Amino acid sequence: MALATIGSMAGPVLRSIESGDQRVVLVVTAHADDMTLFLGGTVAAWAAAGWKVVVIRVTDDRWDSVGLDQHDTIVANEREFREAAAILGVSQIVGLGYATDMLGDCSEVELRERIIREVRTHRPYALVTFDPYAAYGEDNQDHVLVAAATDEAFWTSQFDLHHPEHVADGLAPHGCFERWYFGREVQLVTDVIDITDTLDSKIEAACAHRTMMLNFLNQLRLQARTGGWQVDAIDHALTSGDPSAVLQQLVRAGSERVGARYGVAAAEEFRVVRFGGMSALLDLMGTPLS
């Protein structure tokens, strides 16, 4: 991606986002809150710099609530997802409507086809998703399947013989120039984005996910009680129905912790693969088009 290098190429490079000129970034997530919590600061930076951010949400988060029925949960999470996306500057949302926490039983090939269709529709410069090789802590099978399907879609969206029915619909093979991977613990960090200027937007977007975040805090309370603990701030959030105070503290602390590793106030980490991992070939044989 058009980025200005600040750090050294010897290890993870601290970068800032440059002008996007309305090029497309296609982010593929499993759940409504994934984009915000994993890369909300970077999404806001892309949007502010003129990139068109399109987000695919694979599931409808139909069971991600506490104290609501399924219909009200779907409605609330959809509304709050759109609110968070607007805060971050997302241009378009695509919902695939799979049942949440059930992707482990779904066909990876079927999901891959739907992602390929979106790649060929939006023709992104960069494809962004969970790191399929996350080293530690990835215990959500929805994340795992979305990572695998999207990683394969990067390659197969370029093949003429994969899904010729797309051609009949006026679509054509497309090759993304970059892949950006995020996760609970990225396997090999290559790119670090300074989100100091967009951290407040990330926090605001996180607080928009009230329904999902109350469920998250309820899960933490259940675990704490089993371990013999009480967290007053969580109890207050659940009693009041307002998770914002806890979320502000958690999101800010996590972003600042990453930033401290690279000498900035707040940051997000990624593994980025450019030109299929063959960037040296561009230096050896390539000629810039402009």
Protein Blocks (a to p, Z undefined) as FASTA:
>chain_A
ZZddfbdfkbccddddddeklpacddddfbfklmmmmmmmmmmmmmmnopacddddfbgo
lmgcghiafklmmmmmmmmmmmmmmmnopabdcdehiaehklmmpcfklmmmmmmmmmmm
nopabdcdddfkbfghpacfklmmmmmmmmmmmmmmmpmkgokllmmnopacdddfbdcd
ddfbdfbacbdcdfklmmmmmmmmmmmmmmlmmmmmmmmmmmmmmnopacfklmmmmmno
paklmmmmmmmmmmmmmmmmnopabdcdddddeehhpammmmmmgccfZZ
